[in-house]
């Protein structure tokens, strides 16, 4: 099971022995936090090897998306 943030079906996928998976992490859902001052988005990715038990080898990964908007001059 791979999950980000909230315990909601849209925020997780369940493995089926494939080698590659894709999970879309929205910037406004699934527990994503936005820090306006730095222009960054943060979330935590949980990789579990059993759907309901914590097991040795389970992993937590922090996801950080940083971007700059450049300078804006008004006047």
Secondary structure in CASP SS format (residue, H / E / C, confidence):
PFRMAT SS
TARGET T0000
AUTHOR 0000-0000-0000
METHOD secondary structure of the structure
MODEL  1
X C 1.00
X E 1.00
X E 1.00
X E 1.00
X C 1.00
X C 1.00
X C 1.00
X C 1.00
X H 1.00
X H 1.00
X H 1.00
X E 1.00
X E 1.00
X C 1.00
X C 1.00
X C 1.00
X C 1.00
X C 1.00
X C 1.00
X C 1.00
X C 1.00
X C 1.00
X C 1.00
X C 1.00
X C 1.00
X C 1.00
X C 1.00
X C 1.00
X C 1.00
X C 1.00
X C 1.00
X C 1.00
X E 1.00
X E 1.00
X E 1.00
X C 1.00
X C 1.00
X C 1.00
X C 1.00
X E 1.00
X E 1.00
X E 1.00
X E 1.00
X E 1.00
X E 1.00
X E 1.00
X E 1.00
X C 1.00
X C 1.00
X C 1.00
X C 1.00
X C 1.00
X C 1.00
X C 1.00
X C 1.00
X C 1.00
X C 1.00
X C 1.00
X E 1.00
X E 1.00
X E 1.00
X E 1.00
X E 1.00
X E 1.00
X E 1.00
X E 1.00
X C 1.00
X C 1.00
X C 1.00
X C 1.00
X C 1.00
X C 1.00
X C 1.00
X C 1.00
X C 1.00
END
